[in-house]
């Protein structure tokens, strides 16, 4: 599977696929915005967007 960065759009072709990615907000237990938590050297929301872009390219 290719690892796309959030801003690397040179390989993304135009398509009619769209999405709404729901990102969690402030966590009362963690005291942080869950969408901005780090995962795989990116924020959670960046990772979700990258995964969606990879799925679009595979289709």
C-alpha positions as CSV (number, residue, x, y, z in Angstrom):
1,X,0.0,0.0,0.0
2,X,1.4,3.4,-0.9
3,X,1.8,6.0,1.9
4,X,0.5,9.3,0.7
5,X,1.1,12.5,2.6
6,X,-1.8,14.8,3.2
7,X,-0.4,17.4,0.8
8,X,1.0,15.0,-1.9
9,X,-1.7,15.3,-4.6
10,X,0.4,14.8,-7.7
11,X,-0.7,11.2,-8.1
12,X,-4.3,11.8,-7.3
13,X,-6.6,11.7,-10.3
14,X,-9.8,13.6,-10.6
15,X,-12.8,11.6,-9.5
16,X,-16.4,12.0,-8.4
17,X,-15.8,10.4,-5.0
18,X,-16.4,12.5,-1.9
19,X,-16.5,11.9,1.8
20,X,-17.3,13.5,5.0
21,X,-14.8,12.5,7.7
22,X,-16.1,13.0,11.1
23,X,-13.4,14.0,13.5
24,X,-13.8,13.8,17.2
25,X,-13.4,16.9,19.3
26,X,-12.2,17.8,22.8
27,X,-11.9,14.8,25.1
28,X,-12.9,15.4,28.7
29,X,-10.8,12.5,30.0
30,X,-7.7,13.2,27.9
31,X,-8.1,16.9,27.9
32,X,-7.0,17.1,24.2
33,X,-8.6,17.2,20.8
34,X,-8.7,13.6,19.7
35,X,-8.4,14.5,16.0
36,X,-5.0,16.1,16.7
37,X,-3.5,13.1,18.6
38,X,-0.4,11.7,17.0
39,X,-0.5,8.4,15.1
40,X,2.1,7.1,12.7
41,X,4.0,10.5,12.8
42,X,0.9,12.3,11.7
43,X,-2.3,13.6,13.4
44,X,-5.2,11.2,13.6
45,X,-7.2,13.3,11.1
46,X,-4.3,13.4,8.7
47,X,-4.0,9.6,8.9
48,X,-7.7,9.2,8.2
49,X,-7.5,11.5,5.2
50,X,-4.5,9.6,3.8
51,X,-6.3,6.3,4.2
52,X,-9.3,7.6,2.4
53,X,-7.1,8.9,-0.5
54,X,-5.4,5.5,-0.7
55,X,-8.8,3.8,-0.9
56,X,-9.9,6.2,-3.7
57,X,-6.8,5.4,-5.7
58,X,-7.2,1.7,-5.3
59,X,-10.8,1.7,-6.7
